[in-house]
Amino acid sequence: MATKRLKAAGPETDTGRPQPCEPCDALPACLERQLRYNLCREESRHQDLFHALAHGVKEQLLDSWRETRKRDAAGQQRQVAYLSLEFLMGRTLGNALLSLGISDDARKALLPYSVTLEDLESEEHDAGLGNGGLGRLAACFLDSCASMDIAATGYGIRYEYGMFAQKIVDGYQIERPDRWLKEGNPWEVRLHGQAVMVPFFGHTQSYVDRDGRRHMQWVGTQDVVAVPHDMPVPGYRNGRINTLRLWKAEATDDFDLEEFNQGDYAEAVARKNLAEQITMVLYPNDASENGKELRLRQQYFLSSASLQDLLRRHCARFGDNFADFHRHNVIQLNDTHPAIAVPELMRLLLDVYCLEWDEAWHITSHTMAYTNHTLLPEALECWSVRMLGHMLPRVLEIIYEINARYLDEAAHHWPGDGEMLARMSIIEEGAEPRVRMAYLAIVASFSVNGVAALHTELLRRGLFKDFHALWPHKFNNKTNGVTPRRWLMNANPRLSALIDRRLGSAWREDLSRLESLNAFTSDSDFIHAWREVKSVNKEALAALVERECHVQFDTAMMFDVQVKRIHEYKRQLLNILHVIHLYQRILSGDTHGMVPRCVLIGGKAAPGYAMAKLIIKLAGNVAHMVNSDPHVTPWLRFAFLPNYNVSAMEVIAPGTDLSEQISTAGKEASGTGNMKFMMNGALTIGTLDGANIEILEAVGPDNFFLFGLNADEVAALKPHYRPDEYIRHSVALEGVIELIRSGHFSLQEPGIFDPIVSAIESPWDQWMTAADFESYLSAQHQAAALYANKDAWTLCSIRNTAASGRFSSDATIARYRDEIWTGA
C-alpha cells in the first residue's frame, strides 16, 4: 500500500485556509491540500488518495459548472429534464479526466505517491444507481447531452444501496447489500437549501377563492423532504458541465422528542425511518404489498421533487407566467416508471399555481415526451386504484379527470364502440381496477418513441396500435446509442490510440469518421496491430475472469461472451445448451473442425425470479463439469462472472471476440450491450431483434452471424408451437436435454433442473428455445470457421468498429434534439 508523508499545501490566506487551486496545472497542489485539510491524513492509503484526487478533479469542474448553470438560466435553449429511476453511471474519475483532457496531469500528480492512476480508479465504487440497460442508456444520454452542448438535467434517486451485490455460493445467486456509499461519494454536492416537500396520504377538499373559483387542496398529508445531491456531468473538452440531480428522502423532523422523552424510542424514530426507506434500496422486491407501495412511493417522490424543482427554476426566471413554459422546457420520461409525473405536473399547476384545467393541460401535453423501453406487457406498470387512492388521493382524482376528457376525444373517433374505449381507457376495470401508467404517458405526451426500428414498428402495430390509430403523429423511433467516450476512448485506450495513428483525433468528436477504417482492411501492418490490441485486451479480460471466477481463460481461444440481465427472453439458456452440446462432442471425441473457445456469461437475476436463478445455477454446475475435466479444457472453458457491472464491462467489451445477442425475436426493445461490443470490434451472433437488425444493416451479413426466427415468425408459430417436434428432429438438442435430465449436472441435487427441461419442452414456451436451437448451432459453426482464419476474423472486427458510428449516443441525442426537444 502506497504511503507518503505530506508536505505543506500551497499558500494560505490570512484565515489559515488554503487558497483555491488554479485549474488543471495545480492538480498536484489540490491533491496535497485535499489530503491534509479535507481528509486530515498524515499518511495516505489508496482510498484516501482516490478521494483526494476525485475532490481535486471536481475542483477543476466547479467554475465551468457554475458558468454552465448561469448560461442556461439566461439562454434561450430549451431545457431538457430527463426523468429516470436509473442512472447506471459507473465510475466517474476516468471519464472526468478524459473529458477535461487532464489524464496525463493526474498521472504526473500521482508520481510522488508511488501509485498509478489505474490503481486509484479501481478504488472507486460503481455508483449503485441502476440495474441494467435502461440505467446505462440514461448515463450515455447525459454524457452525450453535455458533449453536444445541450442544456439537460438528469433527475434520479440517490439510492443508499444499489440493487444488490451478487455472490455465487454453490452455484446459487446470493444477494448482498450493495453499499456503494460506504466510503462516501466525492463527486456529489448536497444542496439542502433547494430541498422540497413531497406529500403522501391525507385527503382532498375543495374551497372557493375570493374570485369565486373552486379549487382543490390536498390536506392532512405526511410530507417527506427531498434533498438534492448534485453530480457533475462534464462534456468532452467543451466547458459544459451538466447536472445529475439525485434526490434523497429525509423526514421533516428527525424524531418525536416528546415520545422519545417518554421512553418510546422506537416509535419516536419510526417516521424518520419510514421516510428514509424511499431512497434506501434500488428496486425493492415488489412481490409483496409493502414492496409495491414502496416502489410507487419512489416513483412519485422522484417525479414530484423533480417537477417542483423545474417549476421553481422557471418561476425564478419568468415569475408566475407559464404561457411559454413548454417552449422553455421539455420533460423526457425514461420508460414508464416516471409516468406519475403527468398528473403531478397537472396537480402543481392546478393546485399550487392556480391555473385552469385547459391551460394546465396545454402545458403538460406540450411538455411531456415518453420513451418506451419494453415490448413485454407485464413490464408496463399498472397501479391499483385502491393503492393510489390511499397514498396519492389528489393524484388519482386528476388521473380520472384526464381519462374522462381523453375518452371523450376518443369517442369521437370510434362512436358507439364501447369495447374500443374500454380497451384504451387509462383505468383498467375489473375486480381490482388498475391505472395503466403507459397509457397515461401516451395520452399526455406530444412524442412517444421506441428505441429501435423493429421495436417502434411493433409498438405501432401491436402493443399501442389503438393509440397509433388515434395519434399517428406522436409516434417516432430513436434507436439507442452508447457513448464513445466511455465505451471506446476510456475502456479501450489501446484501440483508440491505434485509430488516432491512422485517422487522427477528429473521430473522437464525430464517430461517423470511423468509416475511414475500411480503407485499411488491406493493410497487413494495420491488421496485425489491430490483432495485437485485441490480444492485450483479452489478457486483461482473462485476468478478470481468473480473479473473480477462478477459471483460467486461454487468450489463444475464442472469447465468446454474453453479459446482461438474466431473463428467459434474453436466452442465456440457449447459450448454456450450446456449451453442453460442445461438451458432449468433446467427450465423444468429435473435435474435428472445432475451434477452442472460452465462454463467459454474467448478469443478475431479479431476487424473486426463480427461473432466472435456476439458469444461473445450471450455468455454474455446467461450468464445474467443463472446467474440471482435463480432456475438455483444451477445447472448452466456461465461467459465470458474479456481480457484473459497468466497470467489469469496460474490461469485457474490449476483450471479447464473439458477442452473444440471442434474445427471442420481438422481445428485446433495443439492447445497448450489442453496440458496446461492436464498437470494440467484436462480431455479433444474434437474432433479428432490437437494434441487432440495424447492426446487421450497418456491417453487412458477412460480418454478422444471423440465426433464428424473426418476430413475425415467432408470432405466427406461437398458437401451434410443438417443441417436441424440434427436439425429435435435432439429435444435438435431444442429447443435451437427456444429459440434463439424467442428472449429470446435478449429481448432489437430483431433479433440480427439471423445471428447465419442462420449460424447453412446453408448448407454451414463448421464448421458443427449441425452435431456434439448430439455427443457433449452425451460426456457431460459421463463427468458429471464420475464427480459424485469423486475418479474415480481424477484417470483420475492423469493419464492425468502422460501422459503429451509427450507434454513438451522440447520433441518438442529435435526433432527440432535432425531432423532439427543439419544439412541440
N, C-alpha and C positions, 0 to 999 in steps of 0.2 A: 504494500500500500504506500502510495507516494505521500511524503510529508515534507513540509518546508517551514522554517522559521520565517515569520513575516517581517518585512521592513516597514518603516513608516509610510503611510499613504501620502498622497500629494499635498500641496499647500492647503492650509486650513484657514477658514475665516476667523474673525475675532470672536465668534460664538463657539469656536472649538470644533465646528463640524467641517468635514471636507467639502471643498467646492465641487459642483457637478463636473463630471468629466467632459472633455471636448469629444465630439462624435468620432468614432472609429479609431483615430490614431491614438486615443487614450485608453484603449481596451485593457492594456496591462495595468494601468493605474486603477481603472474600475475594478478589476479583479482583486487587486490588493485591498482596496478600500472596502469592498463588499465583505471580504473575509474578516477584516479587522473590526469594522464598525457595525455592519449589519448582522453578521453571523457570530461575531465575538470569538473568533478562533485564533489561537496562537499556533496551532498546528492544523494541517488540512488533510481531511480524508477525501477520497474521490467524490463522495456525495456532497461534501462541503464545497469542493471545487466546482462541481456541476452547478450548484445553486448560485455560487458567486459569479460564475461565467454567465449563467442564464440571466441573473439580475443585471449584470453588466451589459449584456446584449439588449435587454429590454430598455435600458437607459438610452441606447443608441436609437431606439424606436420612438421615444416619448415625444420629442419635438415634432417629428413628422406625423405622429398620431394626433397630437393636438391640432396641428395645421390642417390635417385632413378633415377633422370634425368641423373646424371653423369654416373651411372652404365649402363643405357640403351644406352647412347651415345657411350660408349666404348664396349658394349657387342655385341654378335653375334645373339641374339634373333631377329627374325623378328618383326618389329614394326607394330602394328595394328593402323590404322587411322579409327575411327568409325564415319562416317558422318551421322548426323541425324538432321532433322528440329525440333525434340522434344527431350527433356530430362526432364521427369517429376520426379525430384529428391525428392520432398517433403521437409521436414525439415531435416537439416543436423546435428544439435547438438547431438541428442540422438544417431544417427548412428555413429558419430565420436567418442563419448565417449565409445560406445560399442566396436568399432574396436580397440581403443587404450587400452581398459581394464582399464579405469580410471573413470568409473561412480561413484564408491564409493568415489574417491578422490574429484570429483566435489560436491558430496553431503556434504562432510565434509567442503569443502571450503565455502559453502553457509550457514553453520550453524550460523555464526555471523550476517547474514543479515535477519534472520527470514523469509526465503523464501525457498521453495522446488525446487528441480531440475525440477519436473514436471511443476511447475508454470512458470519457465523460458522457458522450451521447448514450452509451449503454446504461448509464446510471439513471437516466430519465425514465419514469414510468409512463407507459402508454395511457393517455387520458381516457378514463373509463366512461366515455360519453356516448357510446354507440355499440351496436351489436354486429352489423354486417354491412352489406352493400348500400343500404339506404343511408346510413350514417357516414360511410366513406364518400359517397357521392356528394353529400352536403358539404363535407370538408373540401373536396375538389372544387366544388362550385364557389365556395368562399375564396379559395386561392385564386381562381380564375377571375372573379369579380375584382379583386384587388389588383391583380396583374394587368387587367384591362381598363383600369381607372373607372370602375363602375361603383357608384355610391351604394353600398349594400351593408346591411347589418344582419348577422345571423342571430336568431333568438332561440335559446335552448334551455335546458335544465342542468344545473350543476349537481349532478348525482354524487353523493358521498361515496357510494360503491358502484362499480360498474356491474354489468350483467352477472358475471361470476368468473372466478378463475377456475379453469378446468384442470383437474388432475385425473389421470387414468390409474386406477387401482384394480389389479387382477382383471384388466380389460374393461372395467366399468367406469363410466364417467362419474366423477365425484365433483360436486360444486362447492367451491370455497369462496368466501367473500373476496371481491376484488378491491382491495384497499389502495386504490391508486393515489389517494391524497394523504397517505400516512406520513410522507416526508414533506407535505405541503406542495403548493403549486406556485413556482416562482414567476409564472407568466401572468397571473391574474391580478387585477386591481379591484378591490372591494369599494363600492360606492354607496354607502348606507344613506347618504343624503338624497339619492334618487330612488329609494325604496318606495313601493306602492302596496296598497292593501288589496287583497283578493278575498271576496266574500264567499261563504258557503252556508248552506242550510237556511234557517229563518223562514220568512213568509213574505208575501207581497200584499200591498194595499194601495188603494187609489186615493188621490187627493185632487182638488181643484185649485189652480193658481189664481192670482189676483186678476188675471185677464179672463177667467172663466174657462180655461183649458184644463182638461182632465189629464192627469199623469199617473204613472205607476211608480211605486218605490218599493225597494227590497229592504225589509227591516228585520231586526232580530237575528242578524247574521253572526256567524262565527268567523271572524276575519283572520287571515294569515298574512304575515308580512313577506313580501317578495323583495329580496335584496339582490341587486345586480352585482355580478362579478365579471368584469370585462377582460377579455383576452385579445391581444393584437393579432391581426391577420395581415402580414406585410405583402404588398405587391412585389413583383420581380423587378427590383432595381429602378422603380419609378417614383418613389417617395410617397406613394399612397399606403396608408395603414388603415384598413377597415377593422371593424369590431365584431367579435363574437361575444354577445351578452348572454351570460348564463345566470338563471335565477335560482337563488337558494331560499327555501322556505324557513321562516322563523316565526315563533309565537309572538303575539303582541305584547305579552308580559312573560318574563322568564318563569314565574310560578306564582301561585296564590299565596302571598305572605301570611294571610290570616289562617288559612288551612295549615300551612307549614308550622306556624307558631302553636297551633292546637294539636300538633302531633301527627296529622295525616300527611306524611311526607310523600307517599306515592301519588295520592290524588292531587297534591299541590303542583306536581310537575307533569301531570297527565296531559294537560292541554298543550304544553310545550312539546312533549314527545309526539302527540298526535299531529301537530303542525309540521314538525321536522321530518315525519315519516314521508311526506310528499316527495321530498327530494333525496331520500335516503338511498333507494335502490333503483337502478335502471330496469324497466320491465318486470315488475313484481309478478309472480305466478298468479294468473287470473283464473285458475281453476276453481277458486272459492269465491264467495260473495264479497268477502273483505278484499280480496285481490282485485276484483273487478272495480270496486269502489275506489281503491287506491289509484288504479290506472286512470279512471275518469277524473279523479282529483288532480292527477299530474297533468292531464291534457288541458283541463280548464285553467289550472294555475299558470301553465306556460302561456296560454292564449290570452288570458285576462291581463297578466302582468305586461306582456309584450305590447298589447294594444293600448293599454294605459300609457306606457312609455312613448309609443308612437304619437298618440294624441297630445301628450304633454309637449313633445318636441314641436308638433305642428302649432300648438297654441302659443308657444314661446316665440314663434316667428310671425304668425298671422293673427294672433288673438283668437276669438271665437268664431272666426269666419271660415266655415267649412265648405264653401261653394266650390273651391278648387282643390279640395283635399285629394281627390282621386287623380288629379293631374300632377300632384307633387309626390304621391305615394302609391306603391303597389305592394300588396301582401301576397307572397308566394307560399302556398300551403304545400309542404313536402309530404305527400301522401295524406291519408285520411285522418291521421292522429290529431292534427290541429284544426279539424273542421269545426269544432265547437267555437272557433274564432268568429264564425259567421254570425250566430245570434249574439255573441258577446259584443261585437262591434256595434250591432244594432242597439243592444242594451245601453251601452255607453253613450251613443249618440242620442238615444231617446230619453233616457232617464237622468243622465248626468249633464249633458249639454242641451237638453230640451228641444231637440229637433222634432219636426213632424215626421210621420212614418215615411211618406213618399220621398222626402229629402234624404232621410237616413238610408233608405233602401237604394236610392240612386247612388249614393256614395259607396255603400257596401258592395253593390253589384258591379261597380266600375273600378273597384279597388282589389277585390279578391281574384286570385288565379290559383287553379288547383292542378297539381301534378299527381297522377295516379301511378302507382308502382306495382300493382298486382292484378293478375287475372284469376286468382283464386277467390271465389265468392266468400269463403269462410274468413278471409283476411280483410274483408270490408267491414269495418267495425259497425256494430249496432249496439245501442244502449237502451236498456229497458226504460219505458216511460215512468215506471214506478221509481226507479233509482234516480233518474233525472229530476223528477218532481220533488223528491225528498231533499236531494243535495243542492240542486240549482233551480229552484221553483220559477224564478223570473225568466231564466233562460228557456225553460220548457214552454212557458207561455208564448214567448217570441217565436219559437220553432213552430208551434201550432198556427200562429198567425201567418208566418212565412208560407207554411204548407197550404193554408186555405187560399191565400191570394194566388199562389203559383198554380194550384189545381184549377182555379177559375180560368186562368190563362190556358191551361192545357185542355180544358173542356171545350174551348172554342175551336181547337184543332180536331178534337175527337168527340163531337157532340153525341151524347147518349151512350158512350162507351164506358160504362162503369167499371168493367173489368180492366180496361187500359188504365183508367185513373187510379184504381186500387194498386195496380202493378207499379205505377210511377210515384205513388204517394211517398212522401218522406216518412210518414208514420206507417209502419207495417202492423196492420191489425191482427188480432188473434187472441188466444188465451192470455198471453203476456205481450201486450203491444210494445213495439220497439221503434226507436228512431234510427233510420238508415243514414249514417253520417256521410257516406259517399254521395248519396242523393242530395243531401243538404249542401254539400260543397259544390256540386254541379249546378244546382239551381241558382246559387248566389254568385258564381264566378263568371267573369267575362271570357275566361280562357280555361279550357280543360285539355291537358296534354298527356299523351302517353310518352314512353321513354325508349321506344324502338319502333321501327316501321311496322313490323308484324303486330307488336303489342297494340299500337294505336288502331290498326285496322281491326283487330279482334275486339277492341272496345267499341268501335263504331258499329260493327255488325253483330256483336254478341252481347257483352255484359251491359253496355249502355246504349243499345240500339234505339230504344224509345226516346231517350234524350237527344240522340243524334238526329232523329227524325224531327224533333221539335226545334232544336237549335243547332243545325249543322255548322253554322259559322263559329261556334265556340270551340270545336274540336280541332286539334292540331298535334303534330308529332315533334318531339325534341329528343332525338337519340342521345343517350347518355355519353359522357366522356370522362376521361381521367386526366389529372394534371400532370404534365410532363416534368414540372419542377421536382415533385416528389418521386414520381414513378420511373423517371429516366435519369434526370440530372443528379438527383440526390441518391437514389437507390442504386444506380449503375454508373458511377463516375468513370470507370474504365471505358465503357462503351461510348459514353458522352465525349470523352477526350479523343477517342478514335474518330468519331464523327466530326469533331472540331477540326481534326487534322486534314480531313478531306473536303469538308463543306464550309469551313469557317464557323463562326458562332451565331450567325443570323438565324439558324434553325431554332435556337433556344427561345426566340420570341415569335416564331412562325413555324409551327411544326409541319406544315404542308411542304416545307423545303426539304424534308427528309426524302421526298420522292426522288431527289437527285442521287440518292444512294444507288439506284438502279443502274446508274452509269458505270458503277464499279464492279458489277457482277461478273465481269470477265478479267478482272484484275487479280491475279493469283496472290500477290502480296497482301492485298486488302482482305481477300478471303481467308488467308492464313491468319492475319491479325485478328479478324473477327472471331475465328475459331479459338484463338488463344485467349481472348477476353472471356468467351463463354466457359472455357476450361477453368480459368481462375475463379469465375463466379460459381461454378459447380463445386469447387473446393470449399468455398465459403458455405454453401448450402450443405455439403456433406458434413462439415464441422458442426453446423447447427443440428442436423439430424442425429449425429453421434452424441452430442451433448444432451439433447432433450429426449431422445428415443433409445439411446444405447444400441443403435444399429449402424453398422459401417456401410456407407454407400461408396461404390467404386466409380470415380468420375469418368472412367472409360465407358461405362454403361449408359444407356439412355435414361435420362431422368424424366419420369412420367408422373405428373403431379395433378392432384385435384384438391384444392383448398377452398372451402366455402362453408356456409352454414349447413349442418346436417339436416336434410329433409328428403323425404321419399321422392319428391318430384325432381330433385337435383341428381338423384340416382347414383349416389355413392355405391349403392348395392350392385349396380351393373358393373362398375369398376372392380369391385371385390370378386364378383363372379368370374370376370376375366382373369384376375390373379389366380383364382383357384384352377381355372382351365389351364393356364400356363404351368402351374404346379403339377397338375396331373400329367401333362405332356412330358415334363422333365422326369417325373418318377417312372414313366413308362419307356423312357429312352428316346422319345420323339423330339429331338432337339435340332433336327436338320432345318437349316434356314432360320433358326431362332436367333434373335438379337438380344443379348443380355440387357436387362433393364432393372432399374430401381424405381419402385412405385411408392409415392408418398401421398397420403390422404390426411387432411386436417380440417377441423371445424368443430363447432359446439352444437349440441342438441339442446333444444329448449328443455328446462327441467321437467316439465310434465309430458314430454313427447316420448312415450315408451318405445315405439318402433324405431325412432331415430337413435335412441340409446342402445337398442339391441343391435343395430347396424354397426355402431362403434365397437360393441363387444365382439361381433363377428370379425371385424377388421383386426382387432387385437389378437384374437385367437388364431386367425389365419396367418397373421404376421409371425406369431410364435412358431408355428409349424414350418413356415417357409424358412425363417432365419436360423432355425436350429438344425437344419438338415444340410450337411456339407456337400451332398450331391446336388442340392438345389441352388445354393447361394452363388455358385459361379454364373448362373443364368438368371436368377431372380432374387431380389431382396424387396422387402415390404415393411413400411413403417407407418404408424399413425402418430402425427405430431400433436401433442397436447397444447392446449391454451393458445391456439392460433390467433394472431393479432396483426395489427398494421406493421409493427416493427419486424415481425417474422416474415411477412410478405415482402418487405424491402430486401430481404436476402433470398427469398424463394423465387420471386419473379425473374431476377437476372440469371439464376442458375438452372432454370427449367428448360428442357428440350421440348416436351410434349405437354400441351395444356388441355386438360380434360374439361369440356363444356358440354355435358352429355344429358342435359335435362330433357324430359318428355316434351316434345314439340307442342307449343301453345301454352306452356305453363310458366316459363321464365319471362318476366317482363322485358328485361334487357340483359342484365349482367354487366359488371364492370371489371371483374377479375379477368375475363377473356381479353379485355383491352390492355390491361397491365402486362399480361404475359406476351401478347402480340407486340406491344411497344418495345419489349426487351428481347424480341427475336425468337420467341417460342412459336412452334407450329401448333395449330388447333386441331383437335379431333372433336367433332361436335355434330349436333343435330341442327335442323333448320328451325332454330328457336331464338327468340330475343334478338340481340344485336349480333349473334352468330351469322345471321343472314347477311347483314351489312359488312361484316368482316370478310365473309366469303366473296361478296361482290368486290370488295376493295383489293383483296390479294389474288383472287382468281382460284379456280378449282385445283390447279396443280400445286398450290401452296396451302391446302386445307384438306383435312380428311373428313369427308362428309359421310354420314350414315343415318339410317333410321327413317321412320315415318315422318311425314310433315304434319302440320297442325290439322289440316283438313282430313287427312287420312286417319289421324288419331280420333277425330270426332266421328268419322264415318264408321270406324271399327268398333267404337265403344259399345253400341247396343247389342252386338253379337260377337263379342270378343271371346275366343276359346283358346286360352293359353296352353291347354293340354295338347292341342294340335301343333303349336310351335315347338313345344318341348319334345313331342314324339318325332318330329322331323329334324331335330337337332341333336345329333349324337353327343356333341360337346356339352350343350346345356343339360341334357339328360344326365350325363356323367357328373357334372358339377352338382346338380341338385341331389343326386343319390349320395354323393360323398358328404354333403352337409347333413342329409337325413340320417346317414349311417352313424353319426356321432363322432366322426373323425376329428372335428374341430371343437368337440365339447365332451371329451372323454370323462372329465370330472363332473360335468353338469348335463347329464343325458336329457335330450329333448329341448334344451334351452332355445335352439334356433328353429323349432317347429313353426312358430308364428311367421318367420321369414319365408320358409318354404311354402306355407299356406298362402301367404300374400302373393308370391310369384305365380302360384297355380290357380289363384282365384280369378274367375271371370269378371269380377268387379275391381280388379287391379287397374285403376285409372292411370297408373304410371307406365303400364304396358312393357314391363321389363322383358318378358319372354319374347314379345313380338319384335323387339329391336336387337336381341342378343346376337343373332347370326350376322346381321348387318354390321354391328359393332365389331365383331370378331374380324370380319373382312377388312374393315377400315384399320384395325390394329395391325393386320398383316401388311397392309400398304405402308403404314407408318414405319414398321420395322424394316421393310425392304428399302425404303428411302434412307433410313438412318444408317444402314450398312454402307451407303455411299456418302462418305463424309463431305465431299465437295458439293454434291447435289443438295444434301441437307442444309449446308451452310448457305448456299444460294437462296434457298427457300426462307431461311432465317432472316437474311438481309432483306428480302422482299417484304416480309412481314413488318419489319421495323419501318421500311420505306413507305408502306401504305398506312401507317398508324396515325398520321397527321389528322385524318378524318375523325379520329376518336379522341382528340385532345378536348378536354373540358373547355378550353378557350373557344373552340369552334361551337360547342354546345351553348355556352353562355352568350356568344355573339348572336345566336338565333333567339334565345330568350330575350336579349336586349332589343333586337330589331323587330321581333314579331309579337312580343308580349309586353315588355316593360316600357317601351317607348311611348305608348299611348293606349287608351282604352275607349 
